[in-house]
């Protein structure tokens, strides 16, 4: 099977439009149409439903897409490995981090790593842990920070740190003087929360499910600065990693009566190729976490 045809196939599946796919592939649209038809003839299967506005995958196309992505990722991994052996690659680390860790835990580590290895490129993607997991599996990221819970079997993990989630309120809030807070009291308040897919929201939903509670979410956003401002102005309360409150004034952290400890891990694809830059970064982060 021609890998060029698989590349065309995956791009068309992604864009759902021959014109857009051809533009992104830098080929003529008729050439793309001929290539897709050739692939379908080779397989003796129809891979796309076609209409004037867009194309969609058939069931057979959905199955092929899974394998095509894996094949193309393997080729990309092999190409990178060979370039490294020839010394042609300076190296790049593509890292996915959740918002809180990206803002408060990783900046010093990233700057320290860059000072030690100035020729290595760092590409940082902020996303929720569910999105990071999927981007790792799809080969869009090399490394990602995720919660060490329900980790897909196709990902390898390395423990990073353990951190407590605490309730966070303004200095004016009625709970500000409390030494601890029950889940019932917390979820009875108006809350500001991340959208589903972020570990902060996963934690809230998990606790509610465990204790048969319903969260009163008044604000929903993935913008951490907005969450902090809403809490500071006493419009709602939230729950954050304790390390966030160590750097933010005028916010009161309150441990939960039943403490919530989160294990955070660095993850990568088990069957993927870890470049020398990736391996070096993992070792550097491990050393920093042990200090």
LOMAR-179327 format. One record per residue (C-alpha): residue number from 1; y, z, x; residue in one letter. Coordinates in pm, 1 decimal, always signed. Example, Ala and Ser with C-alpha at 12.3 -4.5 7.8 and 13.67 -1.06 7.14 Angstrom:
1 / -450.0 / +780.0 / +1230.0 / a
2 / -106.0 / +714.0 / +1367.0 / s
***
This chain:
1 / +0.0 / +0.0 / +0.0 / x
2 / +337.3 / -106.2 / +142.2 / x
3 / +557.0 / +199.7 / +209.2 / x
4 / +865.1 / -18.4 / +156.7 / x
5 / +750.6 / -77.0 / -201.8 / x
6 / +697.5 / +297.0 / -245.8 / x
7 / +1052.7 / +359.3 / -124.4 / x
8 / +1187.3 / +111.2 / -378.2 / x
9 / +967.6 / +262.8 / -649.0 / x
10 / +1087.0 / +621.8 / -589.1 / x
11 / +1453.1 / +515.2 / -580.2 / x
12 / +1418.2 / +331.5 / -912.2 / x
13 / +1239.7 / +632.9 / -1060.8 / x
14 / +1528.3 / +851.0 / -943.9 / x
15 / +1814.6 / +631.5 / -1069.6 / x
16 / +1642.3 / +488.1 / -1379.6 / x
17 / +1853.2 / +174.5 / -1332.6 / x
18 / +1782.0 / -144.1 / -1135.1 / x
19 / +2147.1 / -205.2 / -1047.3 / x
20 / +2211.9 / +146.9 / -914.4 / x
21 / +1880.8 / +156.8 / -729.2 / x
22 / +1948.0 / -179.4 / -563.1 / x
23 / +2296.7 / -67.2 / -457.1 / x
24 / +2164.0 / +252.3 / -300.8 / x
25 / +1884.2 / +60.8 / -127.0 / x
26 / +2134.2 / -202.7 / -5.6 / x
27 / +1930.4 / -492.5 / -143.4 / x
28 / +1988.2 / -749.8 / -415.8 / x
29 / +1881.0 / -653.8 / -767.5 / x
30 / +1648.4 / -957.0 / -806.0 / x
31 / +1474.2 / -855.5 / -481.5 / x
32 / +1417.0 / -508.4 / -621.1 / x
33 / +1278.1 / -648.3 / -946.8 / x
34 / +1038.6 / -873.5 / -754.0 / x
35 / +926.3 / -581.4 / -533.4 / x
36 / +851.5 / -354.7 / -830.6 / x
37 / +664.6 / -635.1 / -1007.1 / x
38 / +462.6 / -692.3 / -689.7 / x
39 / +369.7 / -322.1 / -672.2 / x
40 / +261.0 / -324.3 / -1036.2 / x
41 / +49.4 / -633.7 / -973.5 / x
42 / -113.4 / -475.4 / -668.6 / x
43 / -206.0 / -168.2 / -872.9 / x
44 / -277.0 / -364.3 / -1193.4 / x
45 / -70.0 / -102.6 / -1377.5 / x
46 / +264.1 / -87.7 / -1559.6 / x
47 / +478.9 / +172.2 / -1382.9 / x
48 / +803.4 / +149.1 / -1583.8 / x
49 / +914.1 / +104.5 / -1943.2 / x
50 / +1206.1 / -139.1 / -1927.8 / x
51 / +1504.0 / -185.7 / -2159.0 / x
52 / +1859.7 / -314.7 / -2117.6 / x
53 / +2018.6 / +17.2 / -2023.1 / x
54 / +1756.9 / +205.3 / -1822.4 / x
55 / +1398.4 / +219.0 / -1708.9 / x
56 / +1164.9 / +514.9 / -1746.1 / x
57 / +832.3 / +593.9 / -1587.4 / x
58 / +508.5 / +535.6 / -1770.0 / x
59 / +237.1 / +799.2 / -1745.2 / x
60 / +84.3 / +596.9 / -1460.3 / x
61 / +424.4 / +584.1 / -1291.0 / x
62 / +460.2 / +962.5 / -1315.7 / x
63 / +127.8 / +1005.8 / -1133.8 / x
64 / +222.3 / +757.2 / -861.6 / x
65 / +561.9 / +923.9 / -809.9 / x
66 / +394.4 / +1251.0 / -706.8 / x
67 / +187.3 / +1074.0 / -441.5 / x
68 / +468.8 / +842.0 / -331.4 / x
69 / +700.0 / +1135.5 / -253.5 / x
70 / +427.0 / +1305.2 / -51.5 / x
71 / +347.6 / +986.0 / +143.5 / x
72 / +713.2 / +913.7 / +225.4 / x
73 / +771.2 / +1276.1 / +328.6 / x
74 / +471.2 / +1262.0 / +563.0 / x
75 / +609.7 / +946.5 / +721.6 / x
76 / +950.6 / +1111.0 / +766.3 / x
77 / +783.2 / +1415.7 / +922.8 / x
78 / +582.9 / +1197.2 / +1163.1 / x
79 / +892.2 / +999.1 / +1260.5 / x
80 / +1084.4 / +1317.6 / +1339.1 / x
81 / +792.9 / +1456.6 / +1541.2 / x
82 / +773.0 / +1140.2 / +1752.1 / x
83 / +1148.7 / +1133.0 / +1809.3 / x
84 / +1137.1 / +1493.1 / +1930.6 / x
85 / +859.1 / +1408.3 / +2174.7 / x
86 / +1077.4 / +1129.0 / +2313.1 / x
87 / +1375.1 / +1365.0 / +2330.0 / x
88 / +1583.2 / +1146.5 / +2098.6 / x
89 / +1662.2 / +1412.2 / +1839.1 / x
90 / +1931.8 / +1675.0 / +1883.4 / x
91 / +1795.7 / +1856.9 / +1581.6 / x
92 / +1909.3 / +1961.5 / +1236.5 / x
93 / +1827.3 / +2260.3 / +1017.8 / x
94 / +1857.3 / +2203.9 / +642.0 / x
95 / +1868.6 / +2551.5 / +486.9 / x
96 / +1886.4 / +2657.3 / +122.4 / x
97 / +2032.9 / +3001.6 / +48.5 / x
98 / +2121.5 / +3189.3 / -272.9 / x
99 / +2488.2 / +3263.2 / -330.4 / x
100 / +2490.1 / +3633.8 / -242.9 / x
101 / +2302.5 / +3591.5 / +84.1 / x
102 / +2502.5 / +3282.3 / +172.6 / x
103 / +2826.8 / +3476.5 / +132.8 / x
104 / +2738.5 / +3814.9 / +284.2 / x
105 / +2424.1 / +3798.8 / +497.5 / x
106 / +2407.2 / +3459.3 / +665.3 / x
107 / +2760.5 / +3377.6 / +790.6 / x
108 / +2732.3 / +3596.4 / +1102.0 / x
109 / +2377.1 / +3476.7 / +1168.3 / x
110 / +2474.2 / +3110.7 / +1132.8 / x
111 / +2774.5 / +3145.6 / +1362.7 / x
112 / +2563.9 / +3333.6 / +1617.3 / x
113 / +2292.3 / +3068.1 / +1605.4 / x
114 / +2548.0 / +2789.7 / +1646.1 / x
115 / +2701.2 / +2961.2 / +1948.5 / x
116 / +2357.0 / +2979.9 / +2112.6 / x
117 / +2258.8 / +2622.4 / +2018.9 / x
118 / +2581.0 / +2419.0 / +1989.4 / x
119 / +2400.0 / +2081.8 / +1976.5 / x
120 / +2198.5 / +2168.4 / +1667.1 / x
121 / +2337.6 / +2071.2 / +1327.3 / x
122 / +2326.8 / +2318.4 / +1037.9 / x
123 / +2331.7 / +2189.6 / +680.0 / x
124 / +2358.0 / +2474.0 / +426.7 / x
125 / +2284.3 / +2423.9 / +56.6 / x
126 / +2373.8 / +2697.8 / -192.9 / x
127 / +2136.4 / +2708.7 / -490.4 / x
128 / +1921.4 / +2933.0 / -705.7 / x
129 / +1581.7 / +3037.0 / -573.1 / x
130 / +1395.8 / +2817.7 / -823.1 / x
131 / +1596.6 / +2514.2 / -714.9 / x
132 / +1540.6 / +2603.1 / -349.4 / x
133 / +1164.7 / +2621.3 / -406.2 / x
134 / +1165.4 / +2277.2 / -564.8 / x
135 / +1387.2 / +2124.2 / -294.5 / x
136 / +1148.4 / +2257.7 / -31.2 / x
137 / +851.2 / +2104.6 / -209.8 / x
138 / +1037.1 / +1773.1 / -247.7 / x
139 / +1130.0 / +1767.1 / +121.5 / x
140 / +1504.5 / +1791.3 / +52.9 / x
141 / +1523.7 / +2114.8 / +253.9 / x
142 / +1342.7 / +2227.4 / +568.6 / x
143 / +1385.2 / +2601.0 / +512.7 / x
144 / +1489.6 / +2815.9 / +218.8 / x
145 / +1547.4 / +3180.6 / +132.9 / x
146 / +1355.9 / +3285.0 / -177.4 / x
147 / +1226.5 / +3595.0 / -352.6 / x
148 / +876.7 / +3683.0 / -235.4 / x
149 / +731.2 / +3674.4 / -586.4 / x
150 / +522.8 / +3403.4 / -753.0 / x
151 / +558.1 / +3184.9 / -443.2 / x
152 / +388.9 / +2842.1 / -481.6 / x
153 / +70.2 / +2816.5 / -274.1 / x
154 / +210.9 / +2510.2 / -97.2 / x
155 / +488.5 / +2717.0 / +64.9 / x
156 / +457.0 / +2929.7 / +377.8 / x
157 / +675.3 / +3241.6 / +393.0 / x
158 / +805.0 / +3482.7 / +655.2 / x
159 / +945.1 / +3820.8 / +545.4 / x
160 / +1321.1 / +3838.4 / +595.9 / x
161 / +1460.0 / +4159.0 / +450.4 / x
162 / +1426.2 / +4410.4 / +169.2 / x
163 / +1735.8 / +4490.7 / -34.6 / x
164 / +1812.1 / +4697.9 / -341.7 / x
165 / +1964.6 / +4560.0 / -658.2 / x
166 / +2225.2 / +4794.3 / -806.4 / x
167 / +2441.4 / +4800.1 / -1114.6 / x
168 / +2804.4 / +4715.9 / -1033.2 / x
169 / +3101.5 / +4833.8 / -1239.6 / x
170 / +3478.0 / +4856.6 / -1201.6 / x
171 / +3653.6 / +5174.2 / -1091.9 / x
172 / +3785.5 / +5209.8 / -1449.3 / x
173 / +3447.5 / +5181.2 / -1621.3 / x
174 / +3297.4 / +5478.4 / -1806.2 / x
175 / +2988.8 / +5455.3 / -1583.5 / x
176 / +3187.7 / +5473.9 / -1255.9 / x
177 / +3108.5 / +5843.6 / -1199.1 / x
178 / +2736.0 / +5811.4 / -1271.1 / x
179 / +2488.2 / +5869.2 / -987.4 / x
180 / +2224.2 / +5644.9 / -1144.6 / x
181 / +2187.8 / +5424.0 / -1448.6 / x
182 / +1901.0 / +5361.2 / -1688.2 / x
183 / +1803.4 / +5008.6 / -1785.0 / x
184 / +1879.6 / +5092.5 / -2148.5 / x
185 / +2237.6 / +5195.1 / -2064.4 / x
186 / +2288.4 / +4894.1 / -1837.1 / x
187 / +2163.0 / +4630.9 / -2080.0 / x
188 / +2358.1 / +4793.2 / -2362.9 / x
189 / +2682.6 / +4688.4 / -2191.5 / x
190 / +2849.4 / +4348.6 / -2185.2 / x
191 / +2712.0 / +4167.0 / -1880.8 / x
192 / +2821.3 / +3885.8 / -1652.3 / x
193 / +2521.1 / +3710.7 / -1500.0 / x
194 / +2416.3 / +3412.0 / -1296.1 / x
195 / +2257.4 / +3125.2 / -1485.4 / x
196 / +1876.7 / +3098.0 / -1505.6 / x
197 / +1718.7 / +2986.8 / -1178.3 / x
198 / +1899.4 / +3240.2 / -955.9 / x
199 / +1709.2 / +3548.2 / -837.6 / x
200 / +1979.0 / +3774.2 / -984.3 / x
201 / +1903.9 / +3631.3 / -1329.1 / x
202 / +1527.3 / +3629.2 / -1264.3 / x
203 / +1549.9 / +4001.9 / -1196.4 / x
204 / +1745.1 / +4072.9 / -1515.7 / x
205 / +1506.0 / +3867.8 / -1728.9 / x
206 / +1201.0 / +4028.1 / -1563.0 / x
207 / +1326.3 / +4383.6 / -1626.9 / x
208 / +1411.1 / +4300.4 / -1988.0 / x
209 / +1064.4 / +4156.6 / -2043.4 / x
210 / +897.9 / +4459.5 / -1884.9 / x
211 / +1094.6 / +4711.4 / -2091.5 / x
212 / +1131.5 / +4511.6 / -2413.5 / x
213 / +1511.1 / +4495.2 / -2384.5 / x
214 / +1761.5 / +4227.2 / -2481.6 / x
215 / +2045.7 / +4154.9 / -2236.5 / x
216 / +2399.1 / +4140.2 / -2376.6 / x
217 / +2527.6 / +3853.6 / -2158.3 / x
218 / +2893.1 / +3776.0 / -2235.0 / x
219 / +2965.2 / +3562.8 / -1927.6 / x
220 / +2730.1 / +3325.6 / -1748.7 / x
221 / +2832.6 / +3156.1 / -1423.6 / x
222 / +2696.7 / +3068.0 / -1079.5 / x
223 / +3035.1 / +3137.8 / -917.6 / x
224 / +3004.1 / +3470.6 / -735.7 / x
225 / +3382.8 / +3516.0 / -688.2 / x
226 / +3424.6 / +3480.1 / -1065.8 / x
227 / +3154.6 / +3740.8 / -1130.7 / x
228 / +3328.7 / +3983.7 / -895.2 / x
229 / +3668.0 / +3929.3 / -1060.8 / x
230 / +3527.8 / +3976.1 / -1410.0 / x
231 / +3371.9 / +4307.0 / -1305.5 / x
232 / +3685.6 / +4424.0 / -1118.8 / x
233 / +3896.0 / +4364.2 / -1429.5 / x
234 / +3643.0 / +4559.3 / -1637.7 / x
235 / +3551.7 / +4273.9 / -1872.2 / x
236 / +3180.9 / +4321.8 / -1800.9 / x
237 / +2936.2 / +4477.3 / -1557.0 / x
238 / +2662.8 / +4316.1 / -1349.5 / x
239 / +2382.1 / +4379.0 / -1100.5 / x
240 / +2403.4 / +4259.4 / -739.2 / x
241 / +2244.9 / +4316.5 / -401.9 / x
242 / +2376.8 / +4641.0 / -257.5 / x
243 / +2495.8 / +4457.4 / +54.7 / x
244 / +2754.9 / +4273.0 / -158.6 / x
245 / +2927.5 / +4595.9 / -263.1 / x
246 / +2951.9 / +4707.1 / +100.6 / x
247 / +3202.9 / +4425.3 / +157.6 / x
248 / +3387.9 / +4422.0 / -176.0 / x
249 / +3657.7 / +4682.1 / -257.5 / x
250 / +3722.6 / +4832.8 / -601.0 / x
251 / +3362.9 / +4791.9 / -715.7 / x
252 / +3128.5 / +5082.1 / -780.1 / x
253 / +2756.3 / +5037.2 / -702.2 / x
254 / +2519.3 / +5249.8 / -910.7 / x
255 / +2144.4 / +5261.2 / -832.2 / x
256 / +1911.0 / +5221.8 / -1124.5 / x
257 / +1706.5 / +5524.1 / -1229.1 / x
258 / +1401.7 / +5311.8 / -1153.0 / x
259 / +1505.3 / +5145.0 / -823.8 / x
260 / +1478.8 / +4767.4 / -794.4 / x
261 / +1378.5 / +4653.2 / -446.7 / x
262 / +1369.8 / +4281.0 / -372.8 / x
263 / +1171.5 / +4125.9 / -90.5 / x
264 / +1346.2 / +3818.6 / +45.6 / x
265 / +1160.3 / +3565.4 / +258.0 / x
266 / +1217.1 / +3247.4 / +454.6 / x
267 / +1000.3 / +2966.5 / +316.8 / x
268 / +892.2 / +2617.2 / +420.4 / x
269 / +627.0 / +2362.4 / +322.0 / x
270 / +280.3 / +2448.9 / +454.3 / x
271 / +192.3 / +2083.6 / +505.2 / x
272 / +537.6 / +1982.2 / +624.9 / x
273 / +652.2 / +1930.4 / +981.8 / x
274 / +870.3 / +2207.2 / +1121.7 / x
275 / +1099.4 / +2058.4 / +1382.5 / x
276 / +1185.0 / +2235.6 / +1704.2 / x
277 / +1527.1 / +2314.1 / +1552.2 / x
278 / +1363.2 / +2471.0 / +1244.1 / x
279 / +1124.2 / +2683.4 / +1453.0 / x
280 / +1407.5 / +2797.6 / +1676.6 / x
281 / +1617.2 / +2896.0 / +1374.1 / x
282 / +1331.2 / +3095.8 / +1217.4 / x
283 / +1279.9 / +3291.4 / +1539.7 / x
284 / +1653.0 / +3357.2 / +1574.2 / x
285 / +1681.8 / +3490.6 / +1216.9 / x
286 / +1375.6 / +3712.1 / +1265.2 / x
287 / +1529.7 / +3862.3 / +1578.1 / x
288 / +1858.7 / +3931.2 / +1396.2 / x
289 / +1680.6 / +4098.9 / +1105.5 / x
290 / +1489.8 / +4327.0 / +1340.8 / x
291 / +1803.2 / +4455.5 / +1511.2 / x
***
